[in-house]
Amino acid sequence: MNLSKEQAQSALSMMVRSRHFEECIDDFFKRKEMHGTTHLSIGQEACQAGLSLALDQGDWIVPTHRCHGHTIARGANERKMFSEMFGSADGICKGLGGSMHMTDVQTWNAGSSAVVGSGVNLAAGLAFALKMQKSQAISVAIFGDGATSRGSVHESMNLASVWSLPILFFCENNDYGMSAAASRMVSTSSIASRADAYSISHATVDGNDVEAVYAAAQKAVTYIRTTGKPYFLEVKTYRCCGHSKSDPCIYRSREEEAAWSERDPIFLFSRRMVESGLYSEEDVSRLILEARKHIDEAAVDAAAIRNQRISLDQAMEYLFAPEEEEVYKVCQSTTRMSYREAIRQALDEEMSRDKAVHLIGEDIGLYGGCFKVTGDLYAKHGAQMHETPVSEEAFTGLAVGASLLGLRPVVEIMYGDFSTLASDPIINHAAKIRFMSAGQLSCPMVLRSPIGSGTGHGAQHTQCLEAMFANIPGLIIVAPSCPGDAKALLKSAIRSNNPVLYFEHKHLYNNLGPVGDEQYLLPIGKAITKKRGKDVTIVSYSHAVTTCLEASVRLSLQDEIEAEVIDLATLKPMDTQTILRSVKKTGRLLVVHDSPEYGGYGAEVIACVTSDSEALAGLQATPKRLCGKELPIPFAPELETEVIPSTEEVMQAVRSLF
């Protein structure tokens, strides 16, 4: 036997506890005592135990939706795991995660991902953070054969190889991605050989032999710690149950199942322990019974308190991490500079102030960024700036993972349109990870992205997609309209303990304006009154604010209409109090934005006003919206100009309110 006596006992205990935990879960579901769904890994226990034996304290794992066994193997409390399945307050994530989203930072489990393959990005981010922090620990991305067809997995493998990240790609090949056999869906008989394309060392091992898994995992872990490079390990195994609790397994034969049952990992290892002479059959039986009893007791204890629930108000407290109390100082001096330069100065100051701030994106080094925003920052902050391959999903997911260990990544997406490519890590991880983990983790990161038309780039490089993300709880959205605000809000965004989407309009980059000193910050969540007025309230944000300000000046001169122009600045959370205060004063409201009307912010602003009885009663005219046309941005210059609100259209809309 290649394991020590202590390791052998630990391996058997892990496997039996994992198996029996899931047997109990299955029983609870059959008795309708648990709701939702679950994905069991019965038959794959050797993969879990062998990997865990090879890892040290401080090594992080990111499991899949089939996460129970790995969570147990890393040392999580089984009672709390049962409680999580019951949805109780005693749960490992207070009942907010459930079967597919178990997080336990005490055992270095960063949480399982229910989106196939998307946890691999996060694991790469953990590895990146560990490398930046000069830790000897590694990260493990756990995924199945089905995930190896995901582009994000391949993006992450390439990125891990290019950046030499200390990550183990641990592929549990159980021959099926849900019901689809790997033989039909994977273009090679050796998944591990795909690592050759990324110059990653790899191995394949029998995943039902815990000693073989341990030896291979130990070799992989040693390689990673020694070289700092990634490694790919394919473990071939079999799930003896269905994909989920509702799976009748009609896609495979009973003969196939019987053949694999003869290679049951617990049976094989129990026999090996006896054959080694270190244990008698009685010893092995006793160890198995002790492990099963441990699980039975955990199940009973969890069932006894399963009706304990956190309240909805308590659950909502886990949406955002508490922010540090900032002292907002009066600006002592200003410098006139462009919107582009103001953003660059904010990045420079924050990277100098905090070495945990890292800028990540395409062409941000010597090239200076697609729109020259990063400029020459690379010369001063080379160690904190990281150029990426063209792989938005991978490097955005990496940033999310890195933020979990205390880094403050600032991701640059070259064009706002490409944020669709990064939507999975933004929506399914950055926005949800604190909530799903019940506050165990938070995501202090910023995603910067240029939006808007006026540059002749055509329909796929000019969209304003901020409204697309507005419906996602857990995200903060900022869109400044002038150089001073751009710097002050970006500095605040970087210091936030929560994910911030920072949209910068391309047509504003050359605009000049006063910019505050290093100490000047603006609070997130506060609108800015750009012009005082008594006759009508105009609410806007980003580039449209400049249009509204120009219109307000002309209205004052030509029509003696004094408009109050409010710049939302932070789109979410929206500063409703400033809006209401202004509308109650003026009695008239126009909302202007460049993005299309349907589903846009204009509706939210008007709903805010009309839902307030006092503001509604004081309206002297029906509120109006003036928005971009329901049309992709055209290339032709004249059409590109006409598709968004003009100064004349704003003036005409205001006049119609009187």
N, C-alpha and C positions, 0 to 999 in steps of 0.2 A: 504493500500500500504506500502511495506517495504522499499521503497526508499524515500529519502527526495524530496522536490519539485525541488530543484536544480539538484539532481541526475536523477530524472525522465525526466526533460527537456533535460539533457545531453544525457541520454540513447536514447530517441526518436530521437534527432538530429543525433547521431552517426549512428543509424540504417537507418534513411532516407537518410542521406548523402552517406552511403555505398551503399544502394540500387540504388539510383539515379546515383551515379558515374558509377556503372556497367551497368545500363540501357543506359547511354550515351556512354560508351565504346562499348556496343553491337551495338548501332546505327552507331557509327563511322566505325566499322568493316563492317557492312552491306553496308555502302556507300563506302567501300574500301578506306577510308581515313586513316586507320591504317593498318600496315602490321604485319606479324608474327602471334602469337596466343595469347590467353588469357584464363584464367580459372576463371569463375565467381562464386560467393558465394551467389547468390540471394536465400534467404530463411534461411540463416545461421546468420543473422545479430545480433540476440540476444546473440549468443555465443561471438561475437566480443565485443559488448557493455558491457555485463555482466562481462567479464574478465577485460576489461579496467577500469571499475569503481572500481574494487577491487585492482588494482595495484597503486603503488605510483610512483612519479618521481624517476628515478634511477633504477627501475625494468626493466630488459631487456627482450625483446621477440625475438624469432627466428621463424617467420611464415613459412608456406609452399608456394608452387607455387600459391596457392589460397589466395593471401595475401592482396588484396586491402582493405578489410574491417578492418582488424586488423591494417593496416598502418594508415588508416583514424582515427580509434578509439584512437590510441595512439597520434594523434595530428599533423600528417604530413600535409603539404601544398597541398591541392587538385590540385591547378593549376600546381604545379611542378609534381604531379603524372600524370596528363593528359599529360604534356610535355614529361615525361618519355615514355609514351605510343606512343607519336608521334616520339620519338627518337631525341628530340631537346636538344640543349645545356642548356635550362632552366630546364631540367628534374631533378628529385630528385637525379639521378645518371648520369646526363649529357647525357642521351640517351644510356648509355653503358650497362644498366641492363635490361630494358624493363619490361614487365608485371610480369615476374616470379622472378625478382631479384631486389626488391626494398629495399634500405637501407636508414635509416635516423637516424644517431646517435644523432641528436638533440632531438629526441623523444624516444631514447633508443631502437631503432629497429636495430638489428645487421644484418638484411638482410634475405630475404627469400631464401630458398633452393629449387631449381627445381628438385633435386634428392629426390625421395620419402623417407622420414625417415632420410636422412643424416644430416639434420639440428639439429636433436636431440643431436647428438654428440657435436655440437658447443654450444648448450644451456647448456649442462653439463659442458663444458669448461668455459663458462661465470660464471656459478655457482661456479666452483672451484676457479676462479680468485677472485670473490667477497668474498668467504670464506677466501682465503689467505690474502686478503686486509682488513679483519675484517669489512666488510660492512654489513649493515642490509638489503641491497637490495637482491632481488631474481632474478632468471632467469626462463623464461617460454619457454618450448619446445612445439610448436604447431604442431600437426600432425593429420592425418586422420586415419580412421579404417584400410585402406589398409596398412598403414605404420607399423601397429602392427604385421605384418608378417615378417618384416625385422629383420634380426639378429642384425643389428647395434642398433636398438631400444632396444632390450632385453639386449644387452651388456651394453648399457648406463644406463638402469634401474638398472642392477646389480651393476655397478660401482658407481652410485649415492647412492645406498643403503649402499654399503660397506664403502664408504668414507663420508657418511652423507652430501650430497651436498644440498644446498638450491635451489631446482629446482621443479617447478610445471610441471608435464607431463599433458598437456592439449590436450585430444583426442577428436576431432570433428568427431563423428560417424554419418556420413550422409548416412549410409547403402550401399554405393557403393564405391569401389576402381576402378575408371574409369567406366567400364561397369559391373564388377563382383560384385554381391551382397555379402554383408558380411555374409549372411546366408549360402552361398555356400563356402566362402573362409576363414572364421574365425571359428576356432574349438570350440568356446564357444559363448553362447548368451550374456555373460557379459564380454566385453573386459577389463573393470576395474578390474575384478577378477584376471586377469593375474598378477596384481601387488602383489598379495599374495605370489607368488613364490619368490619375492624379498624383502619380509617383508616391503612393502611400503603401507602406509594407502591409502585408495581410496574411491571414491564416484561416483555415477552416478546420472545425473540430466537431466531434460527436457531442451534440448538446444533451444527450441523455446519460452521459458518463461524467459525473461530477468531478472526478479526479482529472479527467482530460480537460474539462472546461477550466478548472482551477489552474492547471499547468499552462494552458494556452493564455489564459487571462493574465497570469503572473508574468509570463514572458512578455506579453504586450505592454503591461503596466511598467515593467522594468525598462523596456525599450523607450517608452514615452518619457519616463523620468530621466533617462540617461541622455537621450538625443533632443528632447523637447519637441519631437515631431509626432504627428498623428499616426494612428494604427487602426487597421480594420480587421475585426474578428467576426467571422461568420460561424454561428453555432447551429448545427442542424438538429432539429427537434420536432416535436409533434404535440399539438393540443388535442387531448383525448375528448374534449367537450366541444360544443359548438362555438361559433364566433361570439354569440351573445346568448342570453337566456331564452330567446325565442327561436333559436336556430335548430331545425330538425336534422341537419347534416345530410340532406338528401343528395348532396353533390359528391359524396365519397362512399365507398363500399364498406360493408361490415367486415369483409375479409381484411381490408386495409387496416381498419381499426383494431382488429384482433391481432394482426401482426405487430403493430406498434405496442399494444398492451403487454406483449411478451418482453418488451424492452422498457418497461416502466422504470424510471430512474430510481425511485425509492426501493423497489424490489432488487434491482441490480446492485445498488450500493449496499443494501443490508446484507445481501449474500457475500459481497466482497469483504465486508467488515468481519464476517464470521470466518471466511476463508483465510483472512490474513492472520488468524490466530490471536489477534488482540482482543477479540470479543467473542463471547459465547452467544448462542441464539437467545438465551435468557437475557443477556445484557442488552442486545439489540431490541428485543421486545419491550424491555423496561424503558429504554430511551424513547421508543415510539409512543408508548402509553403515556409517558410523562409529557411529551410534546402535545399529544392530543388532549390530555387533561388540561394543560395550560390554555389551549384554545377554547375548550368547553367552558372553563371558568370565565374567560374573557367575554365569551358570548352571553353567558348568564348575567354577568355584571352589567354589560352594555344594555341588555334587554330590560333590566330592572329600571334604568333611568332613560329609556328611549323617548319618553314623552317630554323630556326637558327640551325646550326650544329657545333660541334667541329670538327676540322680537324683530319686527321689520325695521324699527328705528335703530336697533343695535346692528343689524346687518348693514344698513346704509352707512354706518360709521366706518365700515371697512372699505368703502369705495375709494376714498382718497387718503393718502398719508398726511399726517399733520405737517404743517409748514413751519419752518423756523421763523421766529418773530423778527421781522426786518425793521430797522429804523430808517424811515424815508427822510433823507436829509435834503435840505434846500440846496439847489444847484448853486455852486459858488462861482462857476465860470462856464462859458460856452465857447465852442469853436464851430465855425461854419464849415460844413462838409457835406458830401453827398450821402444819400440813403445807403449806397453800397459801402462807402467808407465807414459809416456809422456802425453797420453790422460787423464789419471787419474789426473795428476798434473794440466792440463788445466781446468778440471772440478772443482777441488778443488779451484784453484785461482779465477775462475770466480764466483763460488757460494759465496766465501768470499767477493769478490769485489762488487757484486750486488745481493741483496736479492730477486730480481725479477727472478733470474735464478732458475728454478726448474727442477730436473731430474726425469723423469717419465718412468717406464718400468717394465718388469717382472724380479723378482729375483735379483733386484739391491741392496737390503739391506744387511742383514747379510750374505747372500750367496755370495755377492760380484760381481754378474753378471755372466752370462753364461761363459764368457771368463775371468772372474776375473778382468775386467777393472775397475769397480767401487770400488772393494776391500773394504777397511774399511772406505770409505767416509761417510757411514751411521752414524758412531759414532760421526763425527764432524758436519755433515750437515743434521741431521735427519729431521728437519722441512722443508727442501727443497728437500727431496728425497721421492718419492711416489711409492711404489710397487703396481703393478696392477694385476688384474685377467688376464687370457689368453684371451685377447679381443683387438687385435691390432687396429681394425677399431675404436672402442670406445675410447681408450685412445689417439690415434693419433688425432682423431677429437676433443677430449677434449683439447688437447694441442693447436690446431688451435684456438678454441674458447677462451681459456685462454689468448692467445697471443693478441687477439683483445682488451683486457683491460689492456695491458701493461706488463703482465708477459713475461718472456723469457724462455719458456719450452725447455728442451733438451730431446727428446724422444729417448729411446734405443729400437730398434727392435732387438730381439735376434739373428736372422739370416736375411741376406739380402733377402733371398727367401720369407720371411714372409712380406716383404714390399708390396707384391701383395695384402695382406689382408687389408693394410692401404691405398691402392691406391686411394680410393674415397676421403677421406679427404685431401690427398696430392694433387691430380690432380684437383678435382672439387672445393676445398675450399682454401687451402693454396696458390695455384698458382694463383687463380683468384679473391680472395676476394678484394684485393686492386683495381684491375681494375674494377670489376663489381660495386664497391661502389664509383667509381670515386675519389679514394683517401681518402674517409672518414675513412677507416679502413686499417690497415696493419698487417702483420703476421710475427713478429720477432721470429721465432722458428728454432730449429735445429733437424733434424732426423738423428741419428747415426745408422749405420747398418753394421755389419760385412759381407764381401763378400768373394768369392773366394774359390778355391780348395786347395788340399794339406794336408787335415786333415782327409781324409777317411770317410767323412760324407755322401757320396752318392749324388745322383742327386738333391734332394730337399733341401739340406742344403749347397750348394756350388756354387750357380750361381752368376754371375756378371750381375746385372740387371740395371747398371747405364745408359746404352743406352736406356732402356725402358722409362726413365723419361726425356731423353734429348730433346724429341720432344714437351715438355710441356712448353709454354711460362710462365714466372713468377717464375720459379725455378732456384736456384743456386745449382750447383753440384760440390762437392769437393772430391778428392781422393788422399790423401798424400801418399808418398812412404817411408818416413823415420821418426824416432822419433822426430827430431827437427821440421820438417815441420808439423807433426801431431799435436803437441802442438800449434805451432804458428797459424796454420790455424783454429784449433778448437776455439781458443780464439777469432779470428776475426769473425768466423761464429756465435758465441754466441752473439757478439756485433752487428752483422748485424741487420738491420731493416726489413729484408726480409727472406723468408723461404729458408733454406739451407739443402740440402741432403748431409750428410757427410759419405762417404763410407770408411770403414777401413778394410783392407785385413787381414783375419785371419792368413795367413802364415807370416805376418810381426810382429805379436804381440811380439815375443821373440827377434826380431832384436834389436841390441844395437846401440846407436849413440849419438852424442852430442846434448843436448837440452838446449835452451836458458832460460834466466831468466824470471821473472814475467812480465817485461816490453816489452819483445820481441814479436812482432806480424809480420805476413806476410800478405801482401795485397791479398784479394780475387781477382781473375781475372788475376793474373800474373803467367806466366810459370817460371820455375826455370831451369837454365842451370846447369846441374849436372857435366858435363865434357866439356871442350873446345876442339874443333877440327876443322880441315880445309878441310877434305876430304869428309865427308858424315854426314848428319844430321839424327839422330835417335830420333824420337818423341815417347814418351810413357807416362804411368802414373801408379800409384799404384804399385803392386807387380812386374809388368813387367819391371819397371825401374831398379830394382836390377839385373834382368836377362840381360838387355841391358848394364848396367855398367860393369858387369863381362865380357860380350862379347867384349866390347870396349877395356878393358885392354888387353885381349888376342889378339885382332886384332892389337893393337899397338905393342905388343911384337913379334907376329908371322908374321904379314903382313905389318908392318909399315904403317897401315891405321889409321889415327887419326880421330876418330868419335866424333862428337859433340852430346852429349846426352841431350835432353830437356825433362824435366818432366812437363807435362801440369799442374799438381797439382790441378788447377781449371778446370774442364771439361766444365762448362758453367757458365759464359761467357768464351769462349776460347780466349787465348792470341795469336791472329793471327800474331801480329807484331813481336814477338820473333821468331815464326816459320819462317816467311818470311825472316827476317834478316839473320837467319842462313842458310836457303836454298839458298838464293842469294849468300852467301859466298861459300858454299860447292858444289852446283850444283847437289847434290844427296839427295834422301829422302827415308827413311824407317820408317814406322809406325808400332809399336808393341803393342799389348794388349792381355790380357788373354781371354777376352770375344770373342764370335764368330765374324767372319768377317762381315757377312751380316748385314747391318744396324748399324754397329759399328762406333766408333770415327775415325777409320783409314780413312774412306771415307771422313769424314768432313775435316780432316787435308789435305788430297790430293786435295780435291776440293778447299780449301783455297789457296793452292800453285798454282794449275793450273788455277785458276781464276785471278791470278795476272800476268799481261802480262810480267813484268820484270822477275819475278821468273820463269815463264814458259819458257821464251826465254833462260834463263840461265841454264836450266836443261841439264845435260850431260847424263842422263839415265832416263828411265821411272820410276816414283815413285812406290814403292812396299809396300804392307801390309803383315804383318806376325801376324796372329791372332789365337785365339783358334779355335779348330775344330768345325764344325757344328754338335755338338753332346752333349747330356747331359753328365755331369761329371760322369764317371764310378767309381764304388767302388774299383775295383782291383787296387792295388798300381801302378803297371807298366802302366796300361792304364790311370790312373789319372794323372801320370806324362807326358804321351805322348800327352794328349789332349790340353795342353797349350804350347806356344813357349818355347823352351829350349835355353840355351846359344849357343849350336852348331848350331841350326837352325838360330839364329840371325846372327852368324858369316857367315854362308853360304849365307844368304840373302844379307848381306852387300857386300860380295865378288862378288855376281852376278851383282852388280851395276857398276862394273869396267870392 
